[in-house]
Amino acid sequence: MLARYREKTPLPVSAYKSESTEQQQQQSPTTTPRKASKIGLAVVGYREEPTLFLQCLESIQRLRYPDPFKIVVVVDGKDQEDHEMASIFEKAFPGHSTVVLPYLMSERALAQKNPKATSSTEQDPEKMEYKKYDMDPVKRQGSSSSSSSSQDEERVTMWEGEEPVLLPTDTRAVCYLQPHCGKRHAMYTAFRVLMEAGCDAIMSTDSDTKFDPNAMVEMERALYWHPNIGAAAGDVRIWNAGDSLLSFMSSLRYWMAFNIERAAQSFNRCVTCVSGPMGLYRSSVLAEILDDWIAQRFLGMECTYGDDRHLTNRVLLHGYRVVYTHYAFCETETPTAFLRWFKQQTRWSKSFYRELLWNARSLHKHSPWMAAELFYQGVYPFVLLFSIFYILWAHAPFVLAVWLVSLMAIACIKTIYSLIVSRSLRFLAFPLYSIYYLLGLVPAKLWALVSLWDVGWGTSARSASERKLENVLLLQIKEALPVVVWFSVILAGIVFNLTVFFLNPNSLNPVVDPGENPDPNSIVFYPNPNGLA
């Protein structure tokens, strides 16, 4: 299967080397060289930790691709604190342009659908003057008048009445700072700019991602494997796996999620989520779905989380296939502290349950595997939740022990498979992940349903100023409350079972009246009325 995939999708060759392409066709007529598509790279972030952002940009510079590709960085904010990311961009790409956008491109798109919503702001004369001032690129040392005039020729008017926007080129990256409104609006700006710049496909990423040098070319191969593929996902790994036990266990879980779960989805061409660290979309598909994507509402409120999952859902809803390739991989950071990890899992769970409503609309267009897996992922945690509460309070400590051993046995089966496929002994520790699943993921999914109305970037901001905000005692108490309640219930149930076991052991083997039938609703082992083994 993999050999057929590699044969059907040869490495792309430069579109500017037509003569060498013809020579390759003559030398190997069985393999038709394929010209590389025009790729744009969209990086979005919000007050990212400086070191992580710089490493992200440096990894982008090491990407290998037959032709030059366009780079756009969008910072979700234009306050003084947000200019720190612009300074890092200038350090990584000296001489390139930084542009401050006084408005959101997404608002202009929404205004076309609902002109009354923004009519008041359009008439503000001070704001119009502000636009004219801020739309000019920041001056760079060593830039000549000729270069600035060429930049003016590479501008485009996105909306009537607005100042033209500076576009990226094959030799110039552009960093845009725009009003803070969430990751989705930053992604929209990046997509629109790169589409206007003539890109055939757009690769999106977060500001803390580190790319493998071959990631872009392998993603392009996956996207153009079949004309009906609208998006492609890559393998996401953890670069800080050694920072804590939690980050190490998360690295094992990431491998499972991508190389087992998403690989199975990709076999059926129905990957349900193209992850934020690395995803590639056809521009023609984005043109169909972007405006509906940015206008999404849930419970009457704007959706500011689950951006990547909903974008994937829009691709699936239009009937396009979504695939995954393990040949392209990147690395990202995972939380090392339990509370920050719990926030991340809650945010992801909220987007999953909200997007189930959208998945249901496209199930008939894709493989039955998609419906089966979504049903399992959505229902299993709550079946587990019911089992936990029933067993903890059912006077059955032995049943609790058997149940826990069963969970560990299932984890061991996954461990054996992972060892065979990855040939890495680190997966011997994977059964320990069951503890994190029980103590963290199950309550995160429950709290996600309770707090679907809550919006925010969750764990996305990592700058020093944002971390200071997270140290506020009241905020920490609010975030820790669901975990404290869950731990209290679990601990109380365990203490209850131990008390029953040591203080009243006879209750574990009750004497049953021969004429009395056992409770058919009980999941505890039936007592033997005859006292026989």
N, C-alpha and C positions, 0 to 999 in steps of 0.2 A: 504493500500500500504506500509506504513512504517512498520507495524507489519510483513508483509510478507518479507520485506527486512531484518529486524532484525532476523527473524526466519531462513531465507535462509543463512545468513552469521553470524554464531555464533562467539563469541569471540575466537580468536586463542589461542591455548595452547602451552606451551613450547615444542619445538622439542626434548628437552633432557629428557622429563618426559614421556617416552613411557608407563611405568607401570600405572601411574595415568590416562593416556589417555585410556588405555584398560578398567580400572575400570569405567570410565565415560561412555564408550560405553555400558557396561553391565547394568549400572544403568539407563541410558536413551537411549534405542536403537533407538528411533525416531530421535534423534539429534546426528549427527556424528561430534565429535570434529575435529577441523581442526588445524593442526600443523602450528605454526607461521612461516612465511617466513623470510628469512635472509634479514634484512633491513640495508641499509647504509644511513647516513645523510650527505648531502653536504651543507656546509655553504660558501657562497662567499661574498666578500665585498671589498670595496676600500676606505681606509682612513675614516673609520666609526668613528662617535663620540664615545669616549671611554665608556661612561656610557651606551649607547645603546647597544654596542657590548657586554659588560660584562653582561648586563641583558639578552641578547639573549643566551649567553652560559650558564648562570645559569638556564634559562628556559629549555634548552636542557637536563641539568642534572636531571631535575624533570620529564622528560617524562617517562611514564609507558609503558612497553612492556614486554611480557612474557620472551623473551630472550635478552641477551645483543646485542646491535647494534653498528655498526662501525661509527665513526665520522671523517669527513674530513673537514678542514677549508682551503680555498684557498684565499689568499690575492692577489689582482690584483696589484702587484707592489713589488719591493724588494729594494727600496731606503730607506734612513734613516727614512723618515716620515712613511713609510709602516711598519717598525718594531714596531711601537706603537701598532698595532693590534696583532702582534706576542707576545708582552709583556703581553697584556691582556689575550691572550690565555693561556700563561704560568701561569698566576695568577689563571685562572679558572680551568685549568687542570695541576696542578703541577706534575712534573716528566714525562710528556708526551713529545713527540718529535716535533721539528720544523725543517723543511727542506727547504733549499733555492734551487730552481730550476733555473739554468742559462739559460734554454731554455723553450720554450712553447711546451707542448705535442701536441697541435693543429697544430703547424708548422711541426712537424714530420709526422703527419697524412697527411697533405696537400702535404708534400714533396714526399710521396709515390705515390700520384696521379700525381704530376708534379715535377719530380726530378730536372729539370733544374732551378726551381725557387729558390732553396736554395743551389745549388751546390757551390756557392762562399763561403758561410759561413761555409760549412762543412770542408773546407780545411784550416781554420784558426787554426794554432797550438796553439796560445795563448788561444783561446777559448776552445780548447780541455783540456788544463791544468786547466782552470777555472772550467770546469765541474767536474773534479776529486776532486777539492778542495771543491766545494760547495755542492756536493751531500751527504756528510756526515751529519748525524743529529747533531743538536746542543747538546753539552754535558750538562748533567743535574747533579746537586749536588745529591749525594747519589746513583748514578747509578753505578752498579758493572760491572765487565768485563763479567760476565755471561749474564747479561741483554743485553749488547751490542752485544754479540755473537748471542743471540737469535734474536735480531733485524736484524742481517745480514741474518739469515735464512729466514726472512720474507720479503726479497726484491725480486723484479721481474724485469727482463730486458724487458722494454716496446718495445724498438726498437734495432735492431742489431747495435752494435758498441757503445751503450750508457751505462753509468753506471747504475746499478740496482737501482730501486726506492724503498724506504722504504714504506711498506704498513701498513695501520691501522689494528688493531686487535680488538677483542671484549673487550679487557682490556686496549687498548692504542689508544688514538686519535692522529692525526697527523695534524700539520699546515704546509701548503706549501706556500712559497712566490715565485712568479714568475714574469718575466718582465711584466710591465704594457702594456696591450693590449685590455682591455675591459672586461666586465662581461661575454660575451659568451665564451671567451678563458678560463676564470677562471672556469666556469661551466664545460667546456669540460674536464679540468684536473681532477676535482672532480669526474665526472662521470666515466672516464677511470680508475682512481685509485680504486674506489669502485667496479667497475665491475671486475677488476683484483683480488680484495680481495674476490670475490665469493658471492657478494650480489645478491639476487633474485630481489630486487626492491630498488630503490634509491629515497629518499625524499630530495627535494631541497628547500633551503630557503635563504633569504637575511640576512645580518648581523645586521638588526635592528628589527628582528621579535621576539616576545615573544609567546611561545607555551602554550596552555592549556595542562595539564599533560596527557590527554587522546587523544591528537591529532594524534599521530602516530598509535595507535592501531585502531582508527576509520578510518583513511586513508587506512590502510591495509585491513580492512573489505570492504571498498568501491571498492578498486582495484581488489580484488579477489571475488567480487560478481558474476562475469561472466568471463569465460576464454577469451572472445574477448575484454575485457576492457584493453586498453593499458596505460591509465593514469587516475589519479583522482585528483580532486581539492577540497580544503576545504574552509570554511568560513573565510574571512579576516575582522577583526574589527579594529577600531581606538582606540589606548590607550590614545592619547592626545586630545580627543574630546573637553575637557574643556579649551584648551589654547586660543581659539579665536572663533569668530562666524563662520569663514570659516572652521576651523577644525571640529566644531560641525555639520555644514551642510554637510561636506564631510563624516562624520560618518553615517549620514542618507542615503546619496547617496550610500555608500558602502553596507549598508544593502539591499537597493533596488537592486543593481547590482548583489549581490550574491544570496539572498533569493527569488528573483522574476525572474530576467533575467537568471542567470545561473541555477537556479532550473528548469526553463522551458526547457532550453537546455539539462539539465541532464535527464529530463523525456524522451527526444528523443535521449539520448546517444550521443549528439554532442556538448559538451561544446567547445567553440571556443578558449578559452584562459585559460590555467592553470596558475594562478597568481604566480609571483615570490616568495612571502612570504611563500607559502606552496603548494607543488605539489608532487605527487608520481608517478613514472614511473617504468614499468617493465624493468628489465635489458635486457631481450631478445628483447624488442622493441627498446630500446636505441641502441643496437648493430646494428640494421638495419638502423638507421636514423642519428646517431651522425656525421659521416663524411660528409654527405650531408648537415647537419645542420650547421656545422662549416664553410663549404665552400660557404655559400650563398653569392651571389652578387646581387646588385641592381643598375641599371644605371652605371654599370662598377665598382662600388665601394664596398668595404667590408661593410657588415651590422653590425653595433655595437649597434643598439637599436632594441626593439621588439624581444628580445631573447626568452622569454617564449612563446609568441604568435606563433613564427615560429616553435618552438619545438612542440607545440601542433598541429600546422598545419601539421607537418611531421607525427605525430601519426595518424591524421585523413586521410592523404593522403595514408597511407599504409592500410587503411581499418579498423583500430582499433577504438573502441568506447572510448569516454572520458566522465566521469561522475563527479558529484559534490555531496558532502555530507555536510550537515549542522551540523552533529554530531561532526565533527572535526573543530576546529577553532583556530585561532591565532590572535595576535594583532600586528599592525605595526604603524609607525608614518606617519602622513600626514602633508604637509606644512601648516604653519599657516599664512604666508605672501602671498598676492595675486600674486606677480610676480613669486615667487617660485612655487606656485600652477599652474600658467599659463604655466610655463615651463614643469611641469610634465604632464599636460593635452595635451600639444602640442606634447611631445614625445610619449605618448600613442596613440594619434590620427595619428601620422605619421606611427607608426607600424600597426595600424588598416588598413589604406588605402593601404599601401604597401602590406599587407598580404591578401587583397582581391583578388589579382591575384593568390595567392596560394589556397585560399578557393575555388575559382572557379574550380580548378582542382579536388576537392574531393566532390563536391556537389552531384554528381550522386551516391556516395557510402553511403550517409547518408540521414537522414530524410529531407523531404521538409521544415520542420521548420527551418532548418539551412539556407537555401536559402532565405526564407521569412524574417528572422530576420536580416541577413546580408544586405539585400536590404534596409530594413527600417532604420537600423543604418547608412548606408552609404548615403542614399538620404535625409532623413528627415532634417538634419541640413541645407542643402542647399535650400530645399524648404522653410524652416524657414527664411533663409537669404534673399531669393527673396521677401518673404512676408514683411520682415522688411523694406527693401529699397523701395518697391513699396508703402507701406502704409505711410511711413514717408514723402514721397515726392508727395503724390497724393491728396493734398488739402482735406484730410479726417480725421480730428482729432477724430471724433466720431467713425469711423471705427477702428482707432488705439486703442481707449479705449475699444471697444468691443473685439478686438483681444487680448489685454492684459488680459482682464477678462476671455476670453476663455482659455488662457494658465493657469491661476490660477485655473480655474475650473477643468482642467485635473489633475493638481497637487493635488487638493483636493480629487479627486477620488482615486489617489494613496495613499493619506494620510489615507483615510478611510480604505482601504484594509490593509495598514500597521498596523494601530491601531488594527484591528481585529486579525491579525495574530500574531503580536508581543506583543500586550497588553501593549504597552508603550506609555505614553502620550507625549514623546518627539517628536513623528512624527507629532504633531500638527503644528510644525514649518516648516515642509517640503515645503509648498507652497512658502516660501521665497527662496528656492533653484532655483526657476524660474529666479530670478534676476541674480544669479551667472551663470546660464546656458546662459542667454542672453548676459551678459557682459563679460563672460570668456570662456565658452565652445565653443560657435559659432565662435568667432574669432580664438580660438585655433585650431579648425578643418580647418578653412580657411588658417591659417598660416602654418599648418602642410603640406598641399598640396603644398604650395609655397616653403617650406624649406625641402622637402623630401631628398635632397642631403646632408643636415647637419647631422653629426654623433656626438655621444658623450653619456656619461652616464646620462646626464640631471641632475636630482636631487639626484643622488646616493651618492655623496661624502659629508660628513657632518663633517669632522674633522676641527679643528681650522685653520689649514694651508689652507685648501680649501676654507673656508669661507672668509679668508682674500683676496683670489683671486677674490671672487665674489663681493667684495666691490670696485673694480676698477670702476671709474665713467664711462669710455667709454663702458665697458661691460654692466653696468646697463642700459645705454642709448640704446644700441643695443637690449637688451632683452625687454625693455619697449616700444620700438617703435611700434610694432604691436598693443599693448593695447592702446597706446595714439592715434593712427590713428583711431582705432575702436571707442573709446570713443568720438572722435571729430565728426565722422560721425553721431553717434547716437544723440549726443547733438545738432548738427546742425539741424537734422531732427525734433527733438522735438521743438526747438526754432522756426523753420519754421512753424510747425503746430500751435503752440500757437499764432504766429504772424498772421496767416491767420484767426484764430478763433476770435481774439480780434479786429484786424484792418479791416478785410473785412468779416464780418459774412455772408453777402449776397452770397458770393461764395460757401457757404455750401448748399444753396438751389437755384441753378441756374434755371432761367426760360428757359424751353425747348420749342423749336418750335414744334407744333403738327406734323409737317411733317418730323421732324428730328428723326431718329432712335437712340436709345442709343447705346453707344459703346459696342459691345458684348464682347470685350476683357477686359473690366473694371471689377475689382473685388470690386469696390465701389458700394454701394447700388444704384440701378437704380432709377432715379427721376421719379415721377409719372406725365406723360404728362397731365393728366386730373386734376391734383391738388387734387385728392381724397385721403383720408387717407386709 
